């Protein structure tokens, strides 16, 4: 799946959880919000996100989360 598809998946998941601001960027996430987003993304993409990849820097933007998904899918 191209990274652009993952960007859309992350945006859709974050929007459904009300984790995007008005401009479509991720709001600052607390630990529970990160877990909610991970759960939603794993359901949508069927990609398991390992605990070792749950770091704040990987959940700073829609694009960084999409890149993580793309790397894990490869």
Phi, psi and omega in degrees: 000133179293154180304325181299326176292323177291324176301315179295318179297317179295316179300315180297315181295315181295322179296317181295334179263005181058046181251011178249145174276185184297333182270001178089011178265151177296137172284163175301128186259135170272175186299323179291323177294321177298315179296320176298316180295317178300313180301315180296316181293320178297324178292315183291320189256346185063026177252127177274129178263111182296150179305323181297338180265007178266089180230148183305319184295336179276351181240031180273335182211162176302317183294321180291324176291319179297320178296320176300312180300317180298317178296317182291330181283339185289000000 
